[in-house]
Amino acid sequence: MSISKLSVGIVGLPNVGKSTLFQALTKKPVDIANYPFCTINPNVGVVQVPDIRVPKLADLFKSKKIIPAIVEFVDIAGLVRGASKGEGLGNQFLSHIRETEAIVQVVRCFEDADIIHVEQSVDPVRDIDTVNTELLLKDLETVEKRLGTMEKEVKGGDKGAIANYPILQAFKVALENGVSAFLYQKEHPEAKDMFKELQLLSAKPVIYLCNSDTKEIPGTLQKKIEELHSSFVILSAREELDIVSLSEQEVLELGLSSKLPVLIQKAYEILNLITFFTTGADETRAWTIEKGMTAPQAGGVIHSDFEKTFIRAEVIPWDTLLEAGGYTKAYERGLVRTEGKEYVVQDGNVVEIKHG
C-alpha cells in the first residue's frame, strides 16, 4: 500500500465537536451550529503533516520547492442510534465512512447545558457503544448479503467461495456477538483480504478523540478504549480552534500548545505508515509508504516505472545527511549506503532511486 493522500473520517454523534475539530485542523470555515445534522454533506480538507525534518532538509539544500506529506480529513454527518437502518442521515453517513482509511471518533467529555446532546446527557462510553454498534450492524448486513451470493458460488463449485465461506460464516457469528472486524482480523489474519474486499466499516482502525476541557479522562472511558485495542488523544476542540486564530507569539505568551500534530501522527501509527524523503536543490519532498515496503516499492511510489526498472537505491538517514552537511561530504565519509531490491525502507531515510 502506498498512500499519496491518506483519508481519515471524523465521526461521532451530533454536537460532540466534530466540525469544530475539523475547522481547527483544516483552517476551513464550516457550519458549526447547536442542532443535530448541521453537517449534511461531508466537509473535506487537506492538512499538511507536521514534520520538522522537511524544512531542515530543504534549508540544507536550498530547495526551490517543499512538498510535505498530507492527510485528508473528512467531517462526516453526525450518527444517531438506528443509523444502520437509515435513521437520521444513516446510510449517507455510513457510505462516507466506507471511503476513508481510518476513523477519528470524536467523543464528547465536556458538560455544557447550552450545547444539546442528542441523548440528553453526557456519557462517552455509551456514545462509543452507540457508534460502534451501528458500524457492526451495517457490517452484519453486508456479510449476510455476501454469504447469500457465496452459497450459490459454493454450489457452483467455485474454489475461492468454498475456501472463504466458512471464514465468513465464523465472522458472522463473531459480529453477532459484538466483535468488530478490526479485532477479529487480529486473531484471524486469513480474513483480512476478504474484509478489505467487502469494505467493512468496523475493520477500520479508530483513534478516539476525547473532546474535553480537562487533561484527563474518566477511568471507565480509558478502559473502554483499551478494550477496543485503540489509541486516544485528549484535547479541547474549542481551544484548538482558538489557537488557530492566534499568532505564534500570542500562542507562546499564553502558554498554549496544540495537540493536533499528535492526532495526525496517531493516524500514521494506526495505519502502519512511515515517511521517507527525496531532497535536492529543486525539491524536498516527503513520501508516505507502508512500513515494510522495499526500496523498489518505495521507488514505485515516486513513479510507477521506478519499481519496474529499479537498479539500486542510495540511502542515508535524514539526520546523518544533515550532520554531514550535504551529499558530497556524506559520500566522502562513506555515510551513503548502496542498497538492493531486498532493502526495507526505514522511517526518515533519504532515498535516491537509480533506475534503468
C-alpha positions as CSV (number, residue, x, y, z in Angstrom):
1,M,0.0,0.0,0.0
2,S,1.3,3.4,-0.9
3,I,-0.7,6.5,0.1
4,S,-0.3,9.8,-1.8
5,K,-3.3,11.1,0.1
6,L,-4.4,9.5,3.4
7,S,-8.1,9.9,4.1
8,V,-9.4,10.0,7.7
9,G,-13.1,10.3,8.6
10,I,-14.1,12.4,11.6
11,V,-17.2,10.7,13.0
12,G,-19.4,10.8,16.2
13,L,-22.8,11.7,17.5
14,P,-24.2,15.1,16.6
15,N,-22.9,18.1,18.7
16,V,-19.8,16.4,20.0
17,G,-17.4,18.9,18.4
18,K,-16.6,17.2,15.1
19,S,-16.9,20.3,12.9
20,T,-15.0,22.5,15.4
21,L,-12.2,19.9,15.3
22,F,-12.3,19.9,11.5
23,Q,-12.1,23.7,11.3
24,A,-9.2,23.7,13.7
25,L,-7.4,21.1,11.7
26,T,-8.0,22.5,8.2
27,K,-8.5,26.2,8.9
28,K,-11.5,26.0,6.7
29,P,-14.7,27.8,7.9
30,V,-17.6,25.3,8.2
31,D,-21.1,25.5,9.7
32,I,-21.0,25.0,13.4
33,A,-24.4,25.2,15.0
34,N,-26.2,23.9,18.1
35,Y,-28.5,21.4,16.4
36,P,-28.2,17.9,15.1
37,F,-27.2,17.4,11.4
38,C,-25.8,20.9,10.9
39,T,-23.3,18.9,8.7
40,I,-25.1,17.0,6.0
41,N,-22.7,16.8,3.1
42,P,-19.2,15.9,4.3
43,N,-16.6,18.7,4.7
44,V,-13.3,17.8,3.2
45,G,-9.9,19.5,4.0
46,V,-6.3,18.6,3.3
47,V,-3.8,19.0,6.2
48,Q,0.0,19.1,6.0
49,V,1.7,16.5,8.2
50,P,3.8,18.4,10.7
51,D,7.4,17.2,10.2
52,I,10.4,19.2,11.2
53,R,12.6,17.0,9.0
54,V,11.2,18.5,5.8
55,P,12.2,22.2,6.4
56,K,15.6,21.2,7.8
57,L,16.4,19.2,4.6
58,A,15.0,22.0,2.4
59,D,17.2,24.5,4.2
60,L,20.3,22.3,3.8
61,F,19.8,22.0,0.0
62,K,18.2,25.5,-0.5
63,S,15.3,23.6,-2.2
64,K,13.1,25.8,-4.5
65,K,10.0,23.7,-3.6
66,I,8.9,21.9,-0.5
67,I,6.2,19.2,-0.7
68,P,5.1,17.8,2.7
69,A,3.1,14.7,3.3
70,I,-0.6,15.4,3.6
71,V,-3.7,13.9,5.3
72,E,-7.2,14.4,4.0
73,F,-9.8,14.9,6.9
74,V,-13.5,14.3,6.2
75,D,-16.0,15.8,8.6
76,I,-18.9,13.3,8.3
77,A,-22.5,14.0,9.4
78,G,-23.4,13.0,13.0
79,L,-24.6,9.5,13.5
80,V,-27.6,8.6,15.7
81,R,-28.9,5.3,17.1
82,G,-30.6,3.4,14.2
83,A,-28.2,4.8,11.5
84,S,-27.6,1.3,10.2
85,K,-31.4,1.2,9.4
86,G,-31.4,4.6,7.8
87,E,-32.2,6.7,10.9
88,G,-31.0,10.3,10.8
89,L,-28.6,10.6,7.9
90,G,-27.6,7.0,8.5
91,N,-26.9,5.5,5.0
92,Q,-25.2,8.6,3.8
93,F,-23.1,8.7,7.0
94,L,-22.0,5.1,6.6
95,S,-21.2,5.3,2.9
96,H,-18.9,8.3,3.5
97,I,-17.0,6.3,6.2
98,R,-16.5,3.5,3.7
99,E,-14.4,5.8,1.6
100,T,-11.8,6.5,4.3
101,E,-8.8,4.5,5.5
102,A,-9.2,5.3,9.2
103,I,-11.6,6.9,11.7
104,V,-11.3,9.6,14.3
105,Q,-14.3,9.1,16.6
106,V,-15.0,12.3,18.5
107,V,-16.3,11.6,22.0
108,R,-17.9,14.4,24.0
109,C,-16.5,14.5,27.5
110,F,-17.4,18.1,28.4
111,E,-20.5,19.4,30.1
112,D,-22.3,22.4,28.6
113,A,-26.0,22.9,29.2
114,D,-26.1,25.3,26.2
115,I,-25.0,22.6,23.8
116,I,-27.7,20.0,23.1
117,H,-26.7,16.3,23.4
118,V,-28.7,14.0,21.2
119,E,-29.0,11.5,24.1
120,Q,-29.9,14.3,26.6
121,S,-26.8,13.5,28.8
122,V,-23.0,13.3,28.5
123,D,-21.9,9.7,28.7
124,P,-18.8,9.0,26.5
125,V,-18.7,5.2,27.0
126,R,-22.4,5.0,25.9
127,D,-21.7,7.2,22.9
128,I,-18.8,5.0,21.8
129,D,-21.1,1.9,22.1
130,T,-23.8,3.7,20.0
131,V,-21.4,4.5,17.1
132,N,-19.7,1.1,17.1
133,T,-23.0,-0.8,17.3
134,E,-24.2,1.0,14.2
135,L,-21.0,0.1,12.3
136,L,-21.3,-3.6,13.4
137,L,-25.0,-3.8,12.4
138,K,-24.1,-2.3,8.9
139,D,-21.3,-4.8,8.5
140,L,-23.6,-7.7,9.6
141,E,-26.0,-6.6,6.8
142,T,-23.0,-6.6,4.3
143,V,-21.8,-10.0,5.5
144,E,-25.3,-11.6,5.3
145,K,-25.7,-10.4,1.7
146,R,-22.2,-11.7,0.7
147,L,-23.0,-15.1,2.3
148,G,-26.2,-15.3,0.3
149,T,-24.3,-14.9,-3.0
150,M,-21.4,-17.1,-1.8
151,E,-23.8,-20.0,-1.2
152,K,-24.7,-20.0,-4.9
153,E,-21.0,-19.9,-5.8
154,V,-20.2,-22.8,-3.5
155,K,-22.9,-24.9,-5.1
156,G,-21.4,-24.0,-8.5
157,G,-18.0,-25.3,-7.3
158,D,-16.2,-22.0,-7.1
159,K,-12.9,-22.9,-5.2
160,G,-12.5,-19.4,-3.8
161,A,-16.0,-19.4,-2.4
162,I,-15.6,-22.9,-1.0
163,A,-12.5,-21.7,0.9
164,N,-13.9,-18.4,2.1
165,Y,-17.4,-19.4,3.0
166,P,-16.6,-21.0,6.4
167,I,-14.3,-18.0,7.3
168,L,-17.1,-15.5,6.6
169,Q,-19.6,-17.7,8.5
170,A,-17.4,-17.7,11.5
171,F,-17.0,-14.0,11.4
172,K,-20.8,-13.5,11.1
173,V,-21.1,-15.3,14.5
174,A,-18.4,-13.0,16.0
175,L,-20.2,-9.9,14.6
176,E,-23.5,-11.1,16.2
177,N,-21.5,-11.3,19.5
178,G,-20.3,-7.7,19.1
179,V,-16.7,-8.4,17.8
180,S,-15.5,-5.8,15.2
181,A,-13.8,-6.8,12.0
182,F,-10.7,-4.9,13.3
183,L,-10.4,-7.1,16.4
184,Y,-11.4,-10.3,14.6
185,Q,-8.7,-10.0,12.0
186,K,-6.0,-9.6,14.7
187,E,-6.7,-13.3,15.7
188,H,-7.7,-14.4,12.2
189,P,-5.4,-12.8,9.6
190,E,-6.8,-15.1,6.9
191,A,-9.9,-12.9,6.9
192,K,-8.1,-9.6,6.3
193,D,-8.2,-9.7,2.5
194,M,-11.9,-10.6,2.5
195,F,-12.7,-7.7,4.9
196,K,-10.9,-5.3,2.6
197,E,-12.9,-6.5,-0.4
198,L,-16.2,-6.1,1.5
199,Q,-15.1,-2.6,2.7
200,L,-16.2,-3.4,6.2
201,L,-16.7,-0.3,8.4
202,S,-15.7,-2.0,11.6
203,A,-12.4,-3.1,10.1
204,K,-11.0,0.4,10.0
205,P,-8.6,1.4,12.8
206,V,-10.0,4.1,15.1
207,I,-8.5,6.9,17.1
208,Y,-10.8,8.2,19.9
209,L,-10.7,11.9,20.2
210,C,-11.8,12.8,23.7
211,N,-13.1,16.3,23.4
212,S,-12.5,17.5,26.9
213,D,-11.8,20.7,28.9
214,T,-9.6,18.7,31.2
215,K,-6.3,16.9,30.7
216,E,-7.6,13.6,31.9
217,I,-10.5,11.3,31.0
218,P,-12.6,9.1,33.3
219,G,-11.0,5.7,34.1
220,T,-14.1,3.9,32.6
221,L,-13.6,5.6,29.3
222,Q,-9.8,4.8,29.1
223,K,-10.6,1.2,30.0
224,K,-13.2,1.0,27.2
225,I,-10.8,2.4,24.6
226,E,-8.1,-0.1,25.8
227,E,-10.5,-3.0,25.5
228,L,-11.1,-1.9,21.8
229,H,-7.3,-2.0,21.2
230,S,-7.4,1.6,20.1
231,S,-5.5,4.8,21.0
232,F,-6.8,8.1,22.1
233,V,-6.0,11.8,22.2
234,I,-7.4,14.3,24.7
235,L,-7.9,17.8,23.6
236,S,-10.4,20.6,23.6
237,A,-11.7,21.3,20.1
238,R,-12.8,24.8,21.1
239,E,-9.3,25.6,22.4
240,E,-7.7,24.2,19.3
241,L,-9.9,26.5,17.2
242,D,-8.9,29.4,19.4
243,I,-5.2,28.6,18.9
244,V,-5.6,28.6,15.1
245,S,-6.8,32.2,15.3
246,L,-3.8,33.4,17.3
247,S,-0.3,34.4,16.1
248,E,2.7,32.3,17.1
249,Q,3.8,35.0,19.5
250,E,0.3,35.0,21.2
251,V,0.3,31.2,21.5
252,L,3.7,31.4,23.2
253,E,2.7,34.2,25.5
254,L,-0.4,32.4,26.6
255,G,1.5,29.1,27.1
256,L,-0.8,27.2,24.7
257,S,0.2,24.0,22.9
258,S,-1.8,22.4,20.1
259,K,-2.5,18.6,20.3
260,L,-3.4,18.4,16.6
261,P,0.1,17.2,15.5
262,V,-0.3,14.3,17.9
263,L,-3.6,13.4,16.3
264,I,-2.1,13.4,12.8
265,Q,0.9,11.3,14.0
266,K,-1.5,8.8,15.5
267,A,-3.2,8.4,12.1
268,Y,0.1,7.4,10.7
269,E,0.8,4.9,13.5
270,I,-2.5,3.1,13.4
271,L,-2.2,2.7,9.6
272,N,1.4,1.4,9.9
273,L,2.8,4.2,7.8
274,I,6.2,5.8,7.6
275,T,7.8,8.7,5.8
276,F,10.9,8.8,3.5
277,F,12.4,11.8,1.7
278,T,13.8,12.9,-1.6
279,T,15.8,16.1,-1.5
280,G,17.9,18.4,-3.6
281,A,18.1,21.9,-5.0
282,D,14.9,21.6,-7.0
283,E,12.7,20.0,-4.4
284,T,12.4,18.4,-0.9
285,R,9.5,16.0,-0.6
286,A,8.0,13.7,2.0
287,W,6.6,10.4,0.7
288,T,4.2,8.2,2.6
289,I,4.5,4.4,2.4
290,E,3.5,1.4,4.5
291,K,6.1,0.1,6.9
292,G,7.9,-2.9,5.5
293,M,8.0,-1.7,1.9
294,T,11.2,-2.4,-0.1
295,A,13.3,0.1,-2.0
296,P,11.7,-0.8,-5.4
297,Q,8.2,-0.5,-3.9
298,A,9.2,2.9,-2.5
299,G,10.5,3.9,-5.9
300,G,7.2,2.9,-7.4
301,V,5.5,5.5,-5.2
302,I,7.7,8.2,-6.7
303,H,7.0,6.9,-10.3
304,S,5.5,3.6,-11.3
305,D,8.4,3.0,-13.8
306,F,10.9,3.2,-11.0
307,E,9.7,-0.1,-9.5
308,K,9.9,-1.9,-12.8
309,T,13.3,-0.5,-13.8
310,F,14.9,-0.4,-10.3
311,I,18.7,-0.9,-10.2
312,R,19.7,0.2,-6.7
313,A,19.0,2.8,-4.1
314,E,21.3,5.3,-2.4
315,V,20.2,5.6,1.2
316,I,21.1,7.8,4.2
317,P,19.2,8.6,7.4
318,W,18.0,12.3,7.2
319,D,19.8,13.3,10.4
320,T,23.1,11.8,9.2
321,L,22.8,13.7,6.0
322,L,22.1,16.9,7.9
323,E,25.1,16.4,10.2
324,A,27.4,15.7,7.2
325,G,26.3,19.0,5.7
326,G,25.3,17.5,2.3
327,Y,25.7,14.6,-0.1
328,T,29.3,15.4,-1.1
329,K,30.7,15.2,2.4
330,A,28.4,12.2,3.2
331,Y,29.8,10.3,0.2
332,E,33.4,11.2,1.2
333,R,32.8,9.8,4.7
334,G,31.1,6.7,3.4
335,L,27.8,7.5,5.0
336,V,25.6,6.9,2.0
337,R,24.7,3.2,1.6
338,T,24.0,1.4,-1.7
339,E,21.0,-0.9,-1.2
340,G,19.4,-3.5,-3.5
341,K,16.0,-4.9,-4.2
342,E,15.6,-6.5,-0.8
343,Y,16.3,-3.4,1.3
344,V,13.3,-2.3,3.5
345,V,13.0,1.4,3.7
346,Q,13.1,2.9,7.2
347,D,11.3,6.0,8.5
348,G,13.4,9.1,8.0
349,N,15.5,7.6,5.1
350,V,16.6,10.0,2.4
351,V,16.5,7.9,-0.8
352,E,17.7,8.3,-4.3
353,I,16.5,5.7,-6.7
354,K,18.7,4.6,-9.5
355,H,16.7,3.0,-12.4
356,G,17.1,1.9,-15.9
